[in-house]
Amino acid sequence: MRNLSEAILERMGRFHLYLRYRGRGEQELHRKYEGQYRNAGLVLLFDLFMALAVVVVVAVLAGIVYLVAG
């Protein structure tokens, strides 16, 4: 039986490849993600975390500028 987190990552990877590449998802899966949907899910998850980190950093910097300039 597979781990729940791996199953979730695999579903995320399938969904990501379906939305992004439509007809050529299998080609991209083998070319970019070593043939594993789990790897595609991990890349998507890391991209989401990085986007969230950028938003947090910008919010903190905006707060610092507001406090210093205010």
C-alpha positions in Angstrom: 0.0 0.0 0.0 1.3 3.4 -0.9 1.8 6.3 1.4 -1.0 8.9 1.5 1.4 11.7 0.7 2.8 9.9 -2.3 -0.8 9.3 -3.6 -1.6 13.0 -3.1 1.6 14.1 -4.9 0.9 11.7 -7.8 -2.6 13.1 -8.2 -1.2 16.7 -8.1 1.3 15.7 -10.7 -1.3 14.2 -13.0 -3.5 17.2 -12.6 -0.7 19.6 -13.2 0.5 17.8 -16.4 -3.1 17.6 -17.7 -3.7 21.3 -17.2 -0.4 22.5 -18.4 0.4 20.2 -21.4 -2.9 18.7 -22.4 -2.0 16.4 -25.3 1.8 16.1 -24.7 1.7 15.4 -21.0 3.3 11.9 -21.3 6.2 13.3 -23.3 6.9 16.0 -20.7 6.5 13.4 -17.9 9.3 11.3 -19.3 11.4 14.3 -20.4 11.2 16.5 -17.3 10.0 14.3 -14.4 11.8 11.0 -14.9 8.5 9.3 -15.8 7.0 9.8 -12.4 3.9 11.8 -11.6 5.1 12.1 -8.1 8.1 14.2 -9.3 5.7 16.5 -11.2 3.6 16.9 -8.0 6.7 17.7 -6.0 7.8 20.4 -8.5 4.3 21.9 -8.3 4.3 21.8 -4.5 7.8 23.5 -4.3 6.6 26.1 -6.9 3.6 26.9 -4.7 5.7 27.2 -1.6 8.2 29.5 -3.3 5.3 31.7 -4.5 4.0 31.8 -0.9 7.5 32.7 0.4 7.8 35.6 -2.1 4.4 36.9 -1.0 5.5 36.7 2.7 8.8 38.4 2.1 7.1 41.2 0.1 4.5 41.7 2.9 7.3 41.8 5.6 9.3 44.3 3.6 6.2 46.5 2.9 5.4 46.4 6.6 9.0 47.5 7.5 8.9 50.3 5.0 5.5 51.4 6.3 6.8 51.4 9.9 10.0 53.3 9.0 8.4 55.8 6.7 5.3 56.3 8.8 
